[in-house]
Every structure is written in structure tokens, then in C-alpha cells.
Amino acid sequence: MKITLTGVLSLVILTFSLNAYSQSINSGKEFKREFLENINHTRQKGCTCGTTYMPPAPPLKWNDQLEQAAIAHARDMAEKSYFSHTSKDGKSSGDRIALAGYTYTGYRSFMIGENIAQGQQSIAEVMKGWFKSEGHCKNLMNPGFKEIGVAYYNTYWVQDFGGREPFSAEQQKLMKSGKYRVIQRSE
């Protein structure tokens, strides 16, 4: 009986530990390092997304604002039981990313993207799935994306991508002198 009780106690502790892990936001140094290493390894060598060969792309860098947008969306999906790029309140990934402070103001070009997944138990598993999916893979390999933020919360994974290019020193000089104006479009 004591052996069974110990076995049950171990199972209870293991179950509690797994539940505690899945309820937390994973974004520590090791989490970030493993994601960047995995993605950048593939970006460095290039890969085939569906039937499209994607050539090597520059490495992605971690961005805390994109991470905050990813955390908010992963948590929202988990707490409201849905799986979509559009939040229950109607916000798009662009809305969430802008709310986190990642905006186009002051940049020559701007682009964003998002990958989501649910149910995978590890970084390796979710990355394998994203690289096997043509659209997700193309986001991962897009050379226009320069930065990334990723979150995992209660079985939900969110990757937010961003690509911003600053104005050149010459363009900035012309803007300050009034000889160059930036006109922003609203869509």
C-alpha cells in the first residue's frame, strides 16, 4: 500500500508540475535562446516551404514589444477558449502589436506577421509543425522580418514577427531640413 501511495503522490506532483508549467508564460533567457537558435539555424541555410524554396535569410533578433504582443494574445486565447488570429474583441495581430508599442512611426518601411499554434508540448515540436506548414514556414523565412517575439501559455503558442527599416542618415538629414517629407497612408 505504501508503494502505491508513493506512486500516486509522485503522479500528483508530476501532474501539478506540468499544469504549473503550462499555466505560466515561458519567456526566460533559455526559452528565447532556444527559439532564436532553432529559427536562425534554418534561416541561415534556407529551406523549402511547401513547394517554394526559401533562400537563406538574415538572423532574427528578439524584440520585447513583439514578445509582449505574443504573450497577450496567447493568454487571451487560453483564457477565452478560442484559436484565431483575430481576438474575441475584434483586434487583429496588427492591432495587438501596435498596442504593445511596435509601430511604424519613424521608420522607412514596416511589416508584421504572426504564427499561432496550440497543443504542442515543446519548442522543437511547435517549430517542426510551423516549418512543415507552408504559410507559417514562409513567415519564418521571410527576409523582410528582422525581429521576433514568442510566447507560450497553457498550450497556446504565438510568434509575432516585425520588420522595420530606419530612414538613412541622409534621409533623416533631409527630413530635418524640410526638403524631404514623409506622407503616411492610412488603410
C-alpha positions as CSV (number, residue, x, y, z in Angstrom):
1,M,0.0,0.0,0.0
2,K,2.8,2.4,0.8
3,I,4.4,1.8,-2.7
4,T,1.0,2.6,-4.3
5,L,0.6,5.7,-2.2
6,T,4.1,6.9,-3.1
7,G,3.4,6.2,-6.8
8,V,0.2,8.2,-6.6
9,L,1.9,11.0,-4.7
10,S,4.6,11.1,-7.4
11,L,1.9,11.2,-10.1
12,V,0.1,14.0,-8.3
13,I,3.3,16.0,-8.0
14,L,4.2,15.4,-11.7
15,T,0.7,16.4,-12.8
16,F,0.8,19.6,-10.6
17,S,4.3,20.4,-12.1
18,L,3.1,20.0,-15.7
19,N,0.0,22.1,-15.0
20,A,2.0,24.8,-13.3
21,Y,4.4,24.8,-16.3
22,S,1.6,25.1,-18.9
23,Q,-0.2,27.9,-17.0
24,S,2.9,30.1,-16.9
25,I,4.3,32.4,-19.5
26,N,7.6,31.0,-20.7
27,S,9.9,33.7,-21.8
28,G,13.1,33.3,-19.9
29,K,16.6,33.5,-21.4
30,E,16.7,29.8,-22.2
31,F,13.3,30.0,-24.0
32,K,14.4,32.9,-26.1
33,R,17.8,31.4,-26.9
34,E,16.3,28.1,-28.0
35,F,13.7,29.8,-30.2
36,L,16.2,32.1,-31.9
37,E,18.8,29.3,-32.3
38,N,16.2,27.0,-33.9
39,I,14.8,29.6,-36.3
40,N,18.1,31.2,-37.2
41,H,19.7,27.9,-37.9
42,T,17.1,27.2,-40.6
43,R,17.1,30.8,-41.9
44,Q,20.9,30.6,-42.3
45,K,20.7,27.6,-44.6
46,G,17.4,28.2,-46.3
47,C,14.6,25.6,-46.7
48,T,11.6,24.6,-48.8
49,C,8.2,25.9,-47.6
50,G,5.6,23.7,-49.3
51,T,6.8,23.7,-52.9
52,T,8.7,27.1,-52.7
53,Y,12.4,27.2,-51.9
54,M,13.2,30.0,-49.5
55,P,16.8,31.1,-49.7
56,P,18.9,31.9,-46.6
57,A,17.7,35.0,-44.7
58,P,19.4,37.2,-42.1
59,P,19.0,36.1,-38.5
60,L,16.0,37.3,-36.4
61,K,16.6,39.3,-33.2
62,W,14.4,39.1,-30.2
63,N,12.1,42.1,-29.6
64,D,10.4,42.6,-26.2
65,Q,7.5,44.6,-27.7
66,L,6.7,41.7,-30.1
67,E,7.0,39.3,-27.2
68,Q,4.5,41.3,-25.1
69,A,2.0,41.2,-28.0
70,A,2.5,37.5,-28.3
71,I,2.1,37.0,-24.5
72,A,-1.1,39.0,-24.5
73,H,-2.6,37.0,-27.4
74,A,-1.6,33.6,-26.1
75,R,-3.1,34.4,-22.7
76,D,-6.3,35.8,-24.2
77,M,-6.8,32.7,-26.4
78,A,-6.3,30.4,-23.4
79,E,-8.5,32.4,-21.0
80,K,-11.3,32.8,-23.6
81,S,-11.0,29.4,-25.2
82,Y,-10.5,30.3,-28.8
83,F,-7.9,29.8,-31.5
84,S,-7.7,32.6,-34.1
85,H,-5.5,35.5,-35.3
86,T,-8.5,37.7,-34.6
87,S,-9.1,38.3,-30.9
88,K,-12.6,37.9,-29.4
89,D,-12.8,41.7,-29.2
90,G,-12.0,42.0,-32.9
91,K,-8.4,43.0,-32.7
92,S,-6.0,41.8,-35.4
93,S,-2.4,40.9,-34.9
94,G,-1.5,44.4,-36.2
95,D,-3.7,46.0,-33.5
96,R,-2.2,43.9,-30.8
97,I,1.4,44.6,-32.0
98,A,0.8,48.3,-32.2
99,L,-0.8,48.3,-28.7
100,A,2.4,46.7,-27.4
101,G,4.4,49.7,-28.8
102,Y,5.8,48.2,-32.0
103,T,4.8,50.8,-34.6
104,Y,5.9,52.2,-37.9
105,T,6.4,55.8,-36.7
106,G,9.9,56.9,-37.6
107,Y,10.7,54.0,-40.0
108,R,11.0,53.9,-43.8
109,S,9.3,50.5,-44.0
110,F,7.3,48.4,-41.7
111,M,5.8,44.8,-41.9
112,I,4.4,42.4,-39.4
113,G,3.2,38.8,-39.3
114,E,2.0,36.2,-36.8
115,N,2.1,32.4,-36.4
116,I,-0.1,30.6,-33.8
117,A,-0.3,27.0,-32.7
118,Q,-2.0,25.0,-29.9
119,G,-1.2,21.8,-28.2
120,Q,2.5,21.2,-28.9
121,Q,4.5,20.3,-25.8
122,S,7.9,21.7,-26.7
123,I,9.7,24.3,-28.8
124,A,11.0,21.6,-31.1
125,E,7.5,20.2,-31.7
126,V,5.9,23.5,-32.4
127,M,8.8,24.6,-34.7
128,K,8.6,21.3,-36.6
129,G,4.9,21.9,-37.2
130,W,5.4,25.5,-38.3
131,F,8.2,24.6,-40.7
132,K,6.0,21.9,-42.2
133,S,3.2,24.4,-42.8
134,E,3.8,26.4,-46.0
135,G,2.4,29.7,-44.7
136,H,3.9,29.5,-41.3
137,C,7.2,28.5,-42.9
138,K,7.2,31.5,-45.2
139,N,6.7,33.8,-42.2
140,L,9.7,32.2,-40.5
141,M,11.8,32.5,-43.6
142,N,10.7,36.0,-44.8
143,P,13.8,38.1,-45.1
144,G,11.7,41.2,-44.5
145,F,11.1,40.1,-40.9
146,K,14.0,41.2,-38.7
147,E,12.6,40.8,-35.2
148,I,10.5,38.3,-33.3
149,G,8.7,37.8,-30.0
150,V,7.3,34.4,-28.9
151,A,5.1,33.3,-26.1
152,Y,3.7,30.0,-24.8
153,Y,0.8,29.9,-22.4
154,N,-1.4,27.0,-21.4
155,T,-0.8,25.1,-24.7
156,Y,-1.1,28.2,-26.9
157,W,1.9,29.4,-28.9
158,V,2.2,32.8,-30.6
159,Q,5.0,34.1,-32.7
160,D,4.9,37.8,-33.7
161,F,7.2,39.0,-36.4
162,G,8.3,42.5,-37.3
163,G,10.4,44.2,-39.9
164,R,11.2,47.9,-39.7
165,E,13.9,49.7,-41.6
166,P,15.0,53.1,-40.3
167,F,15.5,56.1,-42.6
168,S,19.1,56.5,-43.8
169,A,21.2,59.2,-42.2
170,E,20.9,61.2,-45.5
171,Q,17.1,60.9,-45.4
172,Q,16.9,62.0,-41.8
173,K,19.1,65.0,-42.6
174,L,16.7,65.9,-45.5
175,M,13.7,65.5,-43.3
176,K,15.1,67.8,-40.6
177,S,15.9,70.4,-43.2
178,G,12.3,70.2,-44.6
179,K,13.5,69.1,-48.0
180,Y,12.0,65.6,-47.5
181,R,8.6,64.8,-46.2
182,V,7.1,61.5,-45.1
183,I,3.4,61.0,-46.0
184,Q,1.8,58.2,-44.2
185,R,-1.1,56.3,-45.6
186,S,-3.9,55.1,-43.5
187,E,-5.5,51.9,-44.7
